[in-house]
Amino acid sequence: MPPVSVSMSLPTSQAHLLAFVFALSYVGSLYVAKEGRLSFTSGASSNFRSKGRDDPEVIRTRLRAVTFSSIFSALLLLYICSMDVLKWRKLTGLALPLPSFSVFLTLSPVGVASNITRFYLPYLLIPILYTGPLYVIYLRKRMPFQQNSLGLLPSLKSVIGNIIGVRNYVVAPITEEVVFRACIVAVYRLSGATRWKIVWGAPLWFGMAHLHHAWETYNTLGKSPDALKQAVAQTAFQFIYTTLFGAYCVDVFLLSSNILAPLIAHVVANFMGMPMLGYEKRMLPRHQRSITAMYLLGVALFTTGLVSCHSI
């Protein structure tokens, strides 16, 4: 497992402040331009156009905003690193995920295969966790090679061939990983924070960055007391989920020393969504036992793999 520590150069208070700046610049950028702000009908004017987060104009404006915010955060971190590009690349994990083959020269073929597997395992953990949902897709014959599928390229086009797909599976994961993993984790590493504090502390910024969705939920549901309760409940769940998922992403980022590992996890999680075991079992009643078994297998393999990564 790669060490967390790097040469310490930041007081903890400054690390917190910089993490706040990174997070605020990301979320704040969504609302800087008028075109990126949400608007909700009040019923007073028939000419008023409601704009939610899936409005094309809102999406385009926000994609530009978070891209510039991510570049700002990355350049600010480079400045904090005294313009030391090598140190900056090490902290942000901006390097190809290639093992050092010189290490393998004295190993047997089995040893080489084992080490390569261990090296790439952090990149595969989330796909492994989704063994159950992937099995359901297989049962429904919707894998790219099966009869109910459009095929690989048409399926990809249907997913990312529109602006919502570009946001969900390309720009949002990349920019969020740059800011909330690469940059925020970097300043805490520079402050000398322990691994435990980084894994469980840094993701809080990621969770808090999603709190602004409560306003949209409240307005969308009608601004009633019930809407407020539902907005609070949904936002609380989203905060907990994103914080826990962020902790996992930080962990695999530190394990792999590469931003690609959490990025893959992020894209896969966005694509697969929340597992729906109960719904899937009701949809395919003849396969209830096998679906449950595959879900359990995915959890078991994920847990074993994560423990194995920490034992390297």
N, C-alpha and C positions, 0 to 999 in steps of 0.2 A: 504494500500500500504506500503511495507516495506521501511524503511528509507534508504537513500543513504549513509548517513554519517557514517564513522567509525573513529576510533582514527587516527588523522592526524599525519603523520610521514615523509612525503616527500615534499620537495619544488616543485613547479610547473615545474621548469626547469628540475629537475630530472625525474619527471613523463613523460615529453615530450621525454627526452633522452631514458628512458627505453622503452617507446612505440616504438620509432624509432628502438631500438635494437631488440625488439620482432619482429617487422614487417620485418626488414632487415634480421634477421636470418632465417625467414620463406621463403622469396622470394629468398634470396641469396643461401639457401641450395639447391634450384632447379638446380643451375648451378655449384655447387662445383665439383661434379663428372663428368667426361667427358661423361659417358654413359647417363647422364641426360640432356645434352645440345642438343638443336635442331640444325639440319643442313639442308641446302637447296641446291638443285642442281643448278648449274650455267650454265649447258649445255656444259661445257668444257670437262667433262670426263664421259664416259658411265659407269665407274666402281664406281662412287660416289653414295652412297645411301642416299636419303633424309630421314630425321627423323623428323616427326612432334610430337606434344604433345600426340598423340594417339598411337605412336609407343610403342609396349609392353615393350621393353627395357627401353625406356624413362620413361614410367609409373612406372615400378617396382623400378627404381632408385630413382625417385622423391617421391614415396610413403615412401620409407625408409628414405629419407632425411627430409621430413616434419614431420615424426613421431619423429625423433631424435630432430628436431628443437622445436617441441611442448613440448617434455620432458625437454629440456634445458630451455625453457621459464618458464615452471611450476616450475622447481627446483630453478631457479633464483628468481622467485617471493616468493617461500618459504624462501629463504635466506633473501630477503628484509623484510619479516615478522618475522625476527629474529628466524626462525625455529619454530614459533608458528603454529602448525598444525591446531588447531581449528580456528585460525584467517584466515589462508590460505584457509581452506575449506569454511569458510563463504564468503570470498571474491570471490572465484572461483565458488561457487555454486555447489560444488561436494557433494551433499547429495540427498537422495531419496526424490522425491516430495510427501511427506506424510503430511497431515495436522495434527495439534495437536488435538487429539480426546478429550483431557480434556476440550477443549473449547466448545465442543458440548454437554457436560453432562447436562447442564441446558436448552438446546434448545429443541423446539418442533420438531417433525419429518420434518415438512415443513422447519423449520429453519436450520436443519441439512442438508437437501437436497440443500437448497439455498447456504449455506456456502461451501459445497463441490463443487457445480457448480462454484462458484466464485473462489475457490482455483485453479481449473483445467482449467478455461477459458483461461488463457494466453497460454496454451499448444494447444488449439484448434482453435485459431484465424485464422491462415494461412489456415488450411484445410477448415474452414468456408468460407474464401475469395474465394476459388476455387470451390464454389458451382456451378457456371456456367459451367466450364470445366468438372467437375464431372458429371453434368447432360448430357453433350454431350457424355461422355463415356457410360453413361447409355443408351442413345438413340441409340448408335451404338452397343448396346448389348455386351459390352466388360468388364463389371464388372466381378469380379471373379465368381459370381454365374450365369452368363448369358451364352447364347449358343455360342457366338463368342469368348468367353474367353478360354484360355488354362486351367483355374483353378487357384486357389490361389498359391499353391506351384510351379507348372510349370511356372506361371507368375513371381513369385519372382526369380526363378532360371534364367529365361531369362533376368531379369533386373540386378541382382547382381552376376550372375554365370560366369562372365567374368571380366577381369582386369579393363576394362573401367568402368563397373558398380561398382566395388569395390572402384575405385577412386571417382566417382561422388557421390555415395550414402552412402559411409561408411567412408573412410579415409579422404577425403577432408573436408566434413562437420565437422567431429569430431576434426581434427587438427585445422581447421580455427576457430571454436568456442572456442577451448582452448586458442589459441593465441590472436585472435582479439576481443573476447568477455571477456573471463575469465581473462586473464592476463592484457590486455591493460586497460580494464575498472577498474581492481583492482588498478593499480597504480594511476589512476586519482581519484579514491575514496580515496586513501591514501593521496592524495594531498589536499583533501578538496574541490574539484571542485563541482560546483552546478550540480544538476540533468540535467538541460538544457544544460550545457556545455558538460557533459558526453554523453548525448544522441546524440547531433549533432556534437560534436568534435571528440570523439573516432572513429566513423565510417569512418572518413577521411583516417585513416591509412588503413582500409579495402579497400576503393576505390583505394587508391594509389598503393596498393599491386597488383592490376590488370593491371596497366599501362604497365607492361612489355609485355603484350600480343600484343601490337602494333607492336613490332618487328616481331613477327611470322606472323601477318596479312600482313604486308608490304612485307615480303619475299614470302609468299605463293601466293600473288596476282601478283608477278612479278617484284617488285622493280621499278615500273614505277611511274610517277607523279600522275596518277590516283590511283595507289595502295597506295601511301602515303596519298592522300586525304581520301580514304576509310578507311585506317587504323586509321587515326586521328579521323574520324567520329565515327567509331565503338568503339574505345577506349574511346572517350568522353562519348558516351552513356553508355558504361559499367561502367565507373567511376561514373556517376550520379546514375545509377541503383543500383550498389553495395553499394554506400554510403547511399542511401535512405533505401535500404533493411537492411543494417547494423544498421542504426538508429532504425529501427523497432526492430531488434534483441536485441539491447542494451536495448531498452525500456522494452521488455517483460522479459529480463534477470533481470533487476532491479525490475520489478513487481513481478516476481516469486521467486527471489533469488535462482534460480536454472538454471544450464547451459542446462538442458534438454529441457527447453521451446524454446530457440533459436535454439537448435540443431534439434528439430522436425520441426520447421519452415524452417530451411535450407534444410533438406532432402526433405520435401514436395515440396518446391519451385524448387529444382533441378530436382525432378522427374516429376513435372507437366509442368515445363518450362514456357515460356511467354504465356499468354492467347492470343488466336487468334480468337476473336469474329467474325470478318468479314469472315474469311475463313470457320469457323464452320457454319455460317449462309448460306453461299453459298453451303456448302457440304450437308446441311440438310434443303433445302428451305421450306419444309412443317412445320418446327418447328422454324422458325425464331423468331416469337413473344415469344414463350416460352423460347427459349435460351436467348434472351435479358432480359426477366423477371428474369430468374434464375441468370444471371450475376448481375443484379441490386440487387436482393435479397442477394446475397453473399456479395456485397459491403456494403449494408445496415446493415446486421447482423454483419459483421466485424467491421464496424464503431461503432455500438451500443455496441458491446462487448468490444472494446478497451476503449470507454468512460466509460463503466461500471467498467472495471478494475481500471481505474484511480480514480473512485469515492469511491472505497472500503476504 
